[in-house]
Amino acid sequence: MTDQDDKVRLREVTRARSRPVELDAAEPASPHEKAGERPLETTAKPQSAGVDGYRRRVLLVLSSIVLALALYWASGYFVAYTDDAYVTSDFVDVAPYISGRIASVNVVDNQTVKKGELLATIDPTPFQLALNEKQAKKTEAEAQLAVDRDVIAAAQAKRDDAAAKEQLAADNLRRATPVAQAGFVSRQALETAATQAQEAKAALAEAEVAISKAQQELALHQATVATITAEIATVQWQLDQAKLLAPTDGTINQLMLRVGDQAVENQPLLGLVDAHAWRIYANYKESVIRHMTVGHAAWVWLDTYPWHIHRAKIQGIARAISREQTQRKLLPYVEPTTDWIRLERRFPVTLVLQDLPPEVVLHMGADARTLIVY
């Protein structure tokens, strides 16, 4: 046996002696270990760590939600935001005061016009003819006034002559009466003087009646002239209304008027968007209205000009809304439900834009979003 063999044998003996010690130090193998399964203790710890991590994530999400709700609730005491807002202005229905055929249309759709600018004309011929007729009647009535004045002058002259004759007859009767009583004048002469005095008095009364009648005729014809003058003014006004003028600065919208159309009195022919009445209507929840006052600063986002914030201020806050859609139209109605969910009542708040850049063109009915800081 060589030295090499001795070394190998010694190494094996050493291994054999150390093997029982390792078995004693190790824990006895469980049946699961004998079957090749993992021990229960080795799997329990990772599962516990996973449950704790899941709980932490759930708590984090719930805390975030609660914090977000708290911030949203608290923000109502500092700011108010709504996307239930839109741009509006005054829309003027241009309607004629007279009826007639459209003779000309002097504007095109979406044209910007100034106050007093000619929009369209109605055929003026019928009104011009009526005006000519009234003026002729007035001329005739005024000529009749001259005749009436001549009649009055003649009646007054006749009355003056009758008055002189009545005075003379009365004087003759007064002088003849004592003379007849003294026997110097016959009774027949006295009766003749009395008859002449009565006839002169009757003639004077008749002359007074003639003057009164002539004056009444003059007054009647003067009233006729006044009536015709009023009719002339009415027809002249109607003739002037044949020209449809812009009532304010603005933009023609949805022009459908054409030459030959029939205009009907007080029926709109075209629409005009007022250029000086632009504003924002924002519907805010009733819970935040109490924080707002007229003049409060606001910021507006226009959907027609995204990513631009415009300054505004509160012009007015509605004091009443309609609870039912069928009530009076003078009260605004704001729908309180969305997708079958009952929401808070909302009140319209009017905002006026401040220092709007000239290149910004507003569109009536466009959506907007508004933010008000208390």
Secondary structure as the mmCIF struct_conf table of DSSP 4:
data_model
#
loop_
_struct_conf.conf_type_id
_struct_conf.id
_struct_conf.beg_label_comp_id
_struct_conf.beg_label_asym_id
_struct_conf.beg_label_seq_id
_struct_conf.end_label_comp_id
_struct_conf.end_label_asym_id
_struct_conf.end_label_seq_id
HELX_RH_AL_P HELX_RH_AL_P1 ASP A 3 ALA A 25
BEND BEND1 ALA A 26 ALA A 26
HELX_LH_PP_P HELX_LH_PP_P1 GLU A 27 SER A 30
HELX_RH_AL_P HELX_RH_AL_P2 PRO A 31 LYS A 34
TURN_TY1_P TURN_TY1_P1 ALA A 35 GLY A 36
HELX_LH_PP_P HELX_LH_PP_P2 GLU A 37 PRO A 39
HELX_RH_AL_P HELX_RH_AL_P3 LEU A 40 SER A 75
TURN_TY1_P TURN_TY1_P2 GLY A 76 PHE A 78
STRN STRN1 VAL A 79 THR A 88
STRN STRN2 PHE A 91 VAL A 94
BEND BEND2 TYR A 97 ILE A 98
STRN STRN3 GLY A 100 VAL A 105
TURN_TY1_P TURN_TY1_P3 ASP A 109 ASN A 110
STRN STRN4 THR A 112 VAL A 113
TURN_TY1_P TURN_TY1_P4 LYS A 115 GLY A 116
STRN STRN5 LEU A 118 ILE A 122
HELX_RH_AL_P HELX_RH_AL_P4 THR A 125 GLN A 181
TURN_TY1_P TURN_TY1_P5 ALA A 182 GLY A 183
BEND BEND3 PHE A 184 VAL A 185
HELX_RH_AL_P HELX_RH_AL_P5 ARG A 187 ASP A 240
TURN_TY1_P TURN_TY1_P6 GLN A 241 ALA A 242
STRN STRN6 LYS A 243 LEU A 245
BEND BEND4 PRO A 247 ASP A 249
STRN STRN7 GLY A 250 ASN A 253
BEND BEND5 GLN A 254 GLN A 254
TURN_TY1_P TURN_TY1_P7 VAL A 259 GLY A 260
HELX_LH_PP_P HELX_LH_PP_P3 ASP A 261 ASP A 261
STRN STRN8 GLN A 262 ALA A 263
TURN_TY1_P TURN_TY1_P8 GLU A 265 ASN A 266
STRN STRN9 LEU A 270 ASP A 274
TURN_TY1_P TURN_TY1_P9 ALA A 275 HIS A 276
STRN STRN10 ARG A 279 LYS A 285
HELX_RH_AL_P HELX_RH_AL_P6 GLU A 286 ILE A 289
TURN_TY1_P TURN_TY1_P10 ARG A 290 HIS A 291
TURN_TY1_P TURN_TY1_P11 VAL A 294 GLY A 295
STRN STRN11 ALA A 297 LEU A 302
TURN_TY1_P TURN_TY1_P12 ASP A 303 THR A 304
BEND BEND6 TYR A 305 TYR A 305
TURN_TY1_P TURN_TY1_P13 PRO A 306 TRP A 307
STRN STRN12 ILE A 309 ILE A 317
BEND BEND7 ARG A 319 ARG A 319
BEND BEND8 ARG A 323 GLU A 324
TURN_TY1_P TURN_TY1_P14 GLN A 325 THR A 326
BEND BEND9 GLN A 327 GLN A 327
TURN_TY1_P TURN_TY1_P15 LYS A 329 LEU A 330
BEND BEND10 LEU A 331 LEU A 331
STRN STRN13 THR A 337 THR A 338
TURN_TY1_P TURN_TY1_P16 ASP A 339 TRP A 340
STRN STRN14 ILE A 341 ARG A 342
STRN STRN15 ARG A 346 LEU A 353
BEND BEND11 ASP A 355 ASP A 355
TURN_TY1_P TURN_TY1_P17 PRO A 358 GLU A 359
TURN_TY1_P TURN_TY1_P18 MET A 364 GLY A 365
STRN STRN16 ASP A 367 VAL A 373
#
